Amino acid sequence: MKWVAFVLGLCSTICVVQGWHLGAMLFSLPFCLIWIYCGWLRTERQLKYINILFSVFYVYGIARYVLVEV
């Protein structure tokens, strides 16, 4: 699961560098959801809540993109 999160984070970073905003959000959302779900965050609650906040922002951004751009 950590390797999947790593690949999603890498893809998200490439999208940011290339200026592909929708792609960055689409890769970042599952990345955050993995970090929220997985057990390695049980000892660091603040990171879990930060990732929940980021997930809300990514869902908003994706919904806004679909409503405005399409």
PDB file as gemmi writes it, atoms N, CA and C in Angstrom:
CRYST1    1.000    1.000    1.000  90.00  90.00  90.00 P 1                      
ATOM      1  N   MET A   1       0.829  -1.196   0.000  1.00  0.00           N  
ATOM      2  CA  MET A   1       0.000   0.000   0.000  1.00  0.00           C  
ATOM      3  C   MET A   1       0.873   1.259   0.000  1.00  0.00           C  
ATOM      4  N   LYS A   2       1.998   1.196   0.714  1.00  0.00           N  
ATOM      5  CA  LYS A   2       2.886   2.361   0.734  1.00  0.00           C  
ATOM      6  C   LYS A   2       3.454   2.645  -0.644  1.00  0.00           C  
ATOM      7  N   TRP A   3       3.715   1.604  -1.422  1.00  0.00           N  
ATOM      8  CA  TRP A   3       4.255   1.813  -2.766  1.00  0.00           C  
ATOM      9  C   TRP A   3       3.208   2.419  -3.693  1.00  0.00           C  
ATOM     10  N   VAL A   4       1.958   2.040  -3.518  1.00  0.00           N  
ATOM     11  CA  VAL A   4       0.883   2.649  -4.310  1.00  0.00           C  
ATOM     12  C   VAL A   4       0.787   4.135  -3.974  1.00  0.00           C  
ATOM     13  N   ALA A   5       0.849   4.467  -2.692  1.00  0.00           N  
ATOM     14  CA  ALA A   5       0.823   5.869  -2.273  1.00  0.00           C  
ATOM     15  C   ALA A   5       2.027   6.619  -2.836  1.00  0.00           C  
ATOM     16  N   PHE A   6       3.179   5.970  -2.849  1.00  0.00           N  
ATOM     17  CA  PHE A   6       4.381   6.596  -3.402  1.00  0.00           C  
ATOM     18  C   PHE A   6       4.203   6.907  -4.887  1.00  0.00           C  
ATOM     19  N   VAL A   7       3.681   5.948  -5.656  1.00  0.00           N  
ATOM     20  CA  VAL A   7       3.477   6.158  -7.095  1.00  0.00           C  
ATOM     21  C   VAL A   7       2.447   7.265  -7.339  1.00  0.00           C  
ATOM     22  N   LEU A   8       1.369   7.276  -6.560  1.00  0.00           N  
ATOM     23  CA  LEU A   8       0.361   8.335  -6.704  1.00  0.00           C  
ATOM     24  C   LEU A   8       0.966   9.710  -6.390  1.00  0.00           C  
ATOM     25  N   GLY A   9       1.779   9.789  -5.341  1.00  0.00           N  
ATOM     26  CA  GLY A   9       2.430  11.046  -4.999  1.00  0.00           C  
ATOM     27  C   GLY A   9       3.387  11.494  -6.089  1.00  0.00           C  
ATOM     28  N   LEU A  10       4.122  10.551  -6.669  1.00  0.00           N  
ATOM     29  CA  LEU A  10       5.042  10.865  -7.752  1.00  0.00           C  
ATOM     30  C   LEU A  10       4.284  11.374  -8.979  1.00  0.00           C  
ATOM     31  N   CYS A  11       3.203  10.685  -9.338  1.00  0.00           N  
ATOM     32  CA  CYS A  11       2.387  11.122 -10.481  1.00  0.00           C  
ATOM     33  C   CYS A  11       1.778  12.498 -10.231  1.00  0.00           C  
ATOM     34  N   SER A  12       1.340  12.741  -9.019  1.00  0.00           N  
ATOM     35  CA  SER A  12       0.777  14.046  -8.674  1.00  0.00           C  
ATOM     36  C   SER A  12       1.825  15.142  -8.826  1.00  0.00           C  
ATOM     37  N   THR A  13       3.031  14.863  -8.391  1.00  0.00           N  
ATOM     38  CA  THR A  13       4.110  15.844  -8.499  1.00  0.00           C  
ATOM     39  C   THR A  13       4.434  16.146  -9.958  1.00  0.00           C  
ATOM     40  N   ILE A  14       4.469  15.121 -10.783  1.00  0.00           N  
ATOM     41  CA  ILE A  14       4.716  15.333 -12.211  1.00  0.00           C  
ATOM     42  C   ILE A  14       3.615  16.197 -12.814  1.00  0.00           C  
ATOM     43  N   CYS A  15       2.366  15.948 -12.437  1.00  0.00           N  
ATOM     44  CA  CYS A  15       1.249  16.758 -12.939  1.00  0.00           C  
ATOM     45  C   CYS A  15       1.373  18.214 -12.512  1.00  0.00           C  
ATOM     46  N   VAL A  16       1.798  18.443 -11.285  1.00  0.00           N  
ATOM     47  CA  VAL A  16       1.975  19.822 -10.811  1.00  0.00           C  
ATOM     48  C   VAL A  16       3.047  20.520 -11.624  1.00  0.00           C  
ATOM     49  N   VAL A  17       4.174  19.842 -11.846  1.00  0.00           N  
ATOM     50  CA  VAL A  17       5.279  20.435 -12.606  1.00  0.00           C  
ATOM     51  C   VAL A  17       4.854  20.730 -14.041  1.00  0.00           C  
ATOM     52  N   GLN A  18       4.050  19.855 -14.622  1.00  0.00           N  
ATOM     53  CA  GLN A  18       3.599  20.035 -15.996  1.00  0.00           C  
ATOM     54  C   GLN A  18       2.432  21.024 -16.116  1.00  0.00           C  
ATOM     55  N   GLY A  19       1.827  21.387 -14.986  1.00  0.00           N  
ATOM     56  CA  GLY A  19       0.704  22.318 -15.023  1.00  0.00           C  
ATOM     57  C   GLY A  19      -0.631  21.651 -15.285  1.00  0.00           C  
ATOM     58  N   TRP A  20      -0.705  20.350 -15.062  1.00  0.00           N  
ATOM     59  CA  TRP A  20      -1.946  19.601 -15.269  1.00  0.00           C  
ATOM     60  C   TRP A  20      -2.705  19.558 -13.951  1.00  0.00           C  
ATOM     61  N   HIS A  21      -3.486  20.576 -13.682  1.00  0.00           N  
ATOM     62  CA  HIS A  21      -4.126  20.732 -12.379  1.00  0.00           C  
ATOM     63  C   HIS A  21      -5.129  19.620 -12.062  1.00  0.00           C  
ATOM     64  N   LEU A  22      -5.942  19.253 -13.034  1.00  0.00           N  
ATOM     65  CA  LEU A  22      -6.919  18.188 -12.792  1.00  0.00           C  
ATOM     66  C   LEU A  22      -6.209  16.868 -12.504  1.00  0.00           C  
ATOM     67  N   GLY A  23      -5.183  16.559 -13.266  1.00  0.00           N  
ATOM     68  CA  GLY A  23      -4.423  15.337 -13.034  1.00  0.00           C  
ATOM     69  C   GLY A  23      -3.815  15.302 -11.638  1.00  0.00           C  
ATOM     70  N   ALA A  24      -3.282  16.449 -11.210  1.00  0.00           N  
ATOM     71  CA  ALA A  24      -2.698  16.523  -9.868  1.00  0.00           C  
ATOM     72  C   ALA A  24      -3.748  16.236  -8.801  1.00  0.00           C  
ATOM     73  N   MET A  25      -4.939  16.791  -8.968  1.00  0.00           N  
ATOM     74  CA  MET A  25      -6.003  16.537  -7.987  1.00  0.00           C  
ATOM     75  C   MET A  25      -6.469  15.091  -8.031  1.00  0.00           C  
ATOM     76  N   LEU A  26      -6.557  14.516  -9.231  1.00  0.00           N  
ATOM     77  CA  LEU A  26      -7.023  13.140  -9.360  1.00  0.00           C  
ATOM     78  C   LEU A  26      -6.025  12.138  -8.771  1.00  0.00           C  
ATOM     79  N   PHE A  27      -4.750  12.425  -8.844  1.00  0.00           N  
ATOM     80  CA  PHE A  27      -3.747  11.553  -8.226  1.00  0.00           C  
ATOM     81  C   PHE A  27      -3.607  11.830  -6.731  1.00  0.00           C  
ATOM     82  N   SER A  28      -3.794  13.074  -6.327  1.00  0.00           N  
ATOM     83  CA  SER A  28      -3.600  13.431  -4.924  1.00  0.00           C  
ATOM     84  C   SER A  28      -4.730  12.938  -4.026  1.00  0.00           C  
ATOM     85  N   LEU A  29      -5.946  12.908  -4.530  1.00  0.00           N  
ATOM     86  CA  LEU A  29      -7.074  12.462  -3.708  1.00  0.00           C  
ATOM     87  C   LEU A  29      -6.898  11.021  -3.226  1.00  0.00           C  
ATOM     88  N   PRO A  30      -6.634  10.045  -4.119  1.00  0.00           N  
ATOM     89  CA  PRO A  30      -6.432   8.693  -3.587  1.00  0.00           C  
ATOM     90  C   PRO A  30      -5.188   8.581  -2.710  1.00  0.00           C  
ATOM     91  N   PHE A  31      -4.169   9.390  -2.994  1.00  0.00           N  
ATOM     92  CA  PHE A  31      -2.979   9.427  -2.144  1.00  0.00           C  
ATOM     93  C   PHE A  31      -3.369   9.802  -0.715  1.00  0.00           C  
ATOM     94  N   CYS A  32      -4.169  10.852  -0.565  1.00  0.00           N  
ATOM     95  CA  CYS A  32      -4.615  11.268   0.765  1.00  0.00           C  
ATOM     96  C   CYS A  32      -5.506  10.217   1.419  1.00  0.00           C  
ATOM     97  N   LEU A  33      -6.387   9.603   0.632  1.00  0.00           N  
ATOM     98  CA  LEU A  33      -7.280   8.587   1.191  1.00  0.00           C  
ATOM     99  C   LEU A  33      -6.500   7.378   1.698  1.00  0.00           C  
ATOM    100  N   ILE A  34      -5.445   7.002   0.988  1.00  0.00           N  
ATOM    101  CA  ILE A  34      -4.600   5.901   1.464  1.00  0.00           C  
ATOM    102  C   ILE A  34      -3.958   6.281   2.785  1.00  0.00           C  
ATOM    103  N   TRP A  35      -3.440   7.500   2.879  1.00  0.00           N  
ATOM    104  CA  TRP A  35      -2.794   7.941   4.117  1.00  0.00           C  
ATOM    105  C   TRP A  35      -3.787   8.020   5.274  1.00  0.00           C  
ATOM    106  N   ILE A  36      -5.028   8.388   4.978  1.00  0.00           N  
ATOM    107  CA  ILE A  36      -6.050   8.437   6.028  1.00  0.00           C  
ATOM    108  C   ILE A  36      -6.367   7.022   6.506  1.00  0.00           C  
ATOM    109  N   TYR A  37      -6.494   6.085   5.579  1.00  0.00           N  
ATOM    110  CA  TYR A  37      -6.937   4.720   5.900  1.00  0.00           C  
ATOM    111  C   TYR A  37      -5.863   3.878   6.585  1.00  0.00           C  
ATOM    112  N   CYS A  38      -4.638   4.012   6.124  1.00  0.00           N  
ATOM    113  CA  CYS A  38      -3.601   3.067   6.556  1.00  0.00           C  
ATOM    114  C   CYS A  38      -3.173   3.267   8.003  1.00  0.00           C  
ATOM    115  N   GLY A  39      -2.740   2.174   8.572  1.00  0.00           N  
ATOM    116  CA  GLY A  39      -2.417   2.144   9.989  1.00  0.00           C  
ATOM    117  C   GLY A  39      -1.180   2.914  10.390  1.00  0.00           C  
ATOM    118  N   TRP A  40      -0.293   3.257   9.459  1.00  0.00           N  
ATOM    119  CA  TRP A  40       0.927   3.928   9.878  1.00  0.00           C  
ATOM    120  C   TRP A  40       0.671   5.357  10.336  1.00  0.00           C  
ATOM    121  N   LEU A  41      -0.552   5.829  10.220  1.00  0.00           N  
ATOM    122  CA  LEU A  41      -0.878   7.173  10.726  1.00  0.00           C  
ATOM    123  C   LEU A  41      -1.554   7.136  12.090  1.00  0.00           C  
ATOM    124  N   ARG A  42      -1.764   5.974  12.632  1.00  0.00           N  
ATOM    125  CA  ARG A  42      -2.457   5.891  13.928  1.00  0.00           C  
ATOM    126  C   ARG A  42      -1.695   6.593  15.028  1.00  0.00           C  
ATOM    127  N   THR A  43      -0.398   6.654  14.905  1.00  0.00           N  
ATOM    128  CA  THR A  43       0.402   7.319  15.940  1.00  0.00           C  
ATOM    129  C   THR A  43       0.551   8.810  15.683  1.00  0.00           C  
ATOM    130  N   GLU A  44       0.176   9.267  14.501  1.00  0.00           N  
ATOM    131  CA  GLU A  44       0.307  10.679  14.157  1.00  0.00           C  
ATOM    132  C   GLU A  44      -1.042  11.212  13.703  1.00  0.00           C  
ATOM    133  N   ARG A  45      -1.912  11.471  14.657  1.00  0.00           N  
ATOM    134  CA  ARG A  45      -3.280  11.900  14.342  1.00  0.00           C  
ATOM    135  C   ARG A  45      -3.327  13.205  13.560  1.00  0.00           C  
ATOM    136  N   GLN A  46      -2.416  14.136  13.843  1.00  0.00           N  
ATOM    137  CA  GLN A  46      -2.471  15.423  13.156  1.00  0.00           C  
ATOM    138  C   GLN A  46      -2.286  15.247  11.648  1.00  0.00           C  
ATOM    139  N   LEU A  47      -1.454  14.287  11.219  1.00  0.00           N  
ATOM    140  CA  LEU A  47      -1.295  14.042   9.789  1.00  0.00           C  
ATOM    141  C   LEU A  47      -2.575  13.473   9.187  1.00  0.00           C  
ATOM    142  N   LYS A  48      -3.289  12.657   9.948  1.00  0.00           N  
ATOM    143  CA  LYS A  48      -4.550  12.114   9.462  1.00  0.00           C  
ATOM    144  C   LYS A  48      -5.543  13.243   9.215  1.00  0.00           C  
ATOM    145  N   TYR A  49      -5.638  14.167  10.149  1.00  0.00           N  
ATOM    146  CA  TYR A  49      -6.583  15.279   9.988  1.00  0.00           C  
ATOM    147  C   TYR A  49      -6.158  16.235   8.880  1.00  0.00           C  
ATOM    148  N   ILE A  50      -4.879  16.421   8.702  1.00  0.00           N  
ATOM    149  CA  ILE A  50      -4.396  17.244   7.594  1.00  0.00           C  
ATOM    150  C   ILE A  50      -4.775  16.600   6.263  1.00  0.00           C  
ATOM    151  N   ASN A  51      -4.616  15.281   6.165  1.00  0.00           N  
ATOM    152  CA  ASN A  51      -4.979  14.587   4.930  1.00  0.00           C  
ATOM    153  C   ASN A  51      -6.483  14.587   4.704  1.00  0.00           C  
ATOM    154  N   ILE A  52      -7.275  14.553   5.760  1.00  0.00           N  
ATOM    155  CA  ILE A  52      -8.729  14.688   5.608  1.00  0.00           C  
ATOM    156  C   ILE A  52      -9.058  16.067   5.039  1.00  0.00           C  
ATOM    157  N   LEU A  53      -8.421  17.090   5.564  1.00  0.00           N  
ATOM    158  CA  LEU A  53      -8.628  18.453   5.062  1.00  0.00           C  
ATOM    159  C   LEU A  53      -8.226  18.560   3.589  1.00  0.00           C  
ATOM    160  N   PHE A  54      -7.057  18.018   3.227  1.00  0.00           N  
ATOM    161  CA  PHE A  54      -6.621  18.037   1.833  1.00  0.00           C  
ATOM    162  C   PHE A  54      -7.600  17.277   0.940  1.00  0.00           C  
ATOM    163  N   SER A  55      -8.135  16.155   1.417  1.00  0.00           N  
ATOM    164  CA  SER A  55      -9.090  15.381   0.631  1.00  0.00           C  
ATOM    165  C   SER A  55     -10.345  16.198   0.335  1.00  0.00           C  
ATOM    166  N   VAL A  56     -10.810  16.937   1.324  1.00  0.00           N  
ATOM    167  CA  VAL A  56     -11.975  17.809   1.117  1.00  0.00           C  
ATOM    168  C   VAL A  56     -11.664  18.855   0.043  1.00  0.00           C  
ATOM    169  N   PHE A  57     -10.483  19.440   0.109  1.00  0.00           N  
ATOM    170  CA  PHE A  57     -10.081  20.428  -0.901  1.00  0.00           C  
ATOM    171  C   PHE A  57      -9.980  19.805  -2.295  1.00  0.00           C  
ATOM    172  N   TYR A  58      -9.448  18.578  -2.384  1.00  0.00           N  
ATOM    173  CA  TYR A  58      -9.336  17.924  -3.691  1.00  0.00           C  
ATOM    174  C   TYR A  58     -10.709  17.579  -4.258  1.00  0.00           C  
ATOM    175  N   VAL A  59     -11.632  17.110  -3.433  1.00  0.00           N  
ATOM    176  CA  VAL A  59     -12.994  16.834  -3.905  1.00  0.00           C  
ATOM    177  C   VAL A  59     -13.643  18.126  -4.390  1.00  0.00           C  
ATOM    178  N   TYR A  60     -13.478  19.209  -3.636  1.00  0.00           N  
ATOM    179  CA  TYR A  60     -14.009  20.508  -4.060  1.00  0.00           C  
ATOM    180  C   TYR A  60     -13.388  20.938  -5.390  1.00  0.00           C  
ATOM    181  N   GLY A  61     -12.068  20.803  -5.506  1.00  0.00           N  
ATOM    182  CA  GLY A  61     -11.384  21.214  -6.732  1.00  0.00           C  
ATOM    183  C   GLY A  61     -11.811  20.415  -7.941  1.00  0.00           C  
ATOM    184  N   ILE A  62     -11.973  19.108  -7.769  1.00  0.00           N  
ATOM    185  CA  ILE A  62     -12.416  18.263  -8.875  1.00  0.00           C  
ATOM    186  C   ILE A  62     -13.850  18.611  -9.264  1.00  0.00           C  
ATOM    187  N   ALA A  63     -14.727  18.794  -8.290  1.00  0.00           N  
ATOM    188  CA  ALA A  63     -16.114  19.165  -8.576  1.00  0.00           C  
ATOM    189  C   ALA A  63     -16.178  20.531  -9.265  1.00  0.00           C  
ATOM    190  N   ARG A  64     -15.385  21.471  -8.785  1.00  0.00           N  
ATOM    191  CA  ARG A  64     -15.355  22.802  -9.406  1.00  0.00           C  
ATOM    192  C   ARG A  64     -14.856  22.720 -10.838  1.00  0.00           C  
ATOM    193  N   TYR A  65     -13.825  21.923 -11.083  1.00  0.00           N  
ATOM    194  CA  TYR A  65     -13.295  21.756 -12.424  1.00  0.00           C  
ATOM    195  C   TYR A  65     -14.365  21.194 -13.363  1.00  0.00           C  
ATOM    196  N   VAL A  66     -15.080  20.162 -12.887  1.00  0.00           N  
ATOM    197  CA  VAL A  66     -16.109  19.537 -13.710  1.00  0.00           C  
ATOM    198  C   VAL A  66     -17.233  20.532 -14.000  1.00  0.00           C  
ATOM    199  N   LEU A  67     -17.637  21.298 -13.005  1.00  0.00           N  
ATOM    200  CA  LEU A  67     -18.744  22.240 -13.206  1.00  0.00           C  
ATOM    201  C   LEU A  67     -18.364  23.446 -14.040  1.00  0.00           C  
ATOM    202  N   VAL A  68     -17.144  23.937 -13.898  1.00  0.00           N  
ATOM    203  CA  VAL A  68     -16.730  25.171 -14.592  1.00  0.00           C  
ATOM    204  C   VAL A  68     -16.169  24.880 -15.977  1.00  0.00           C  
ATOM    205  N   GLU A  69     -15.336  23.856 -16.090  1.00  0.00           N  
ATOM    206  CA  GLU A  69     -14.617  23.595 -17.335  1.00  0.00           C  
ATOM    207  C   GLU A  69     -15.394  22.760 -18.343  1.00  0.00           C  
ATOM    208  N   VAL A  70     -16.369  21.993 -17.881  1.00  0.00           N  
ATOM    209  CA  VAL A  70     -17.059  21.098 -18.825  1.00  0.00           C  
ATOM    210  C   VAL A  70     -18.311  21.708 -19.336  1.00  0.00           C  
TER     211      VAL A  70                                                      
END                                                                             
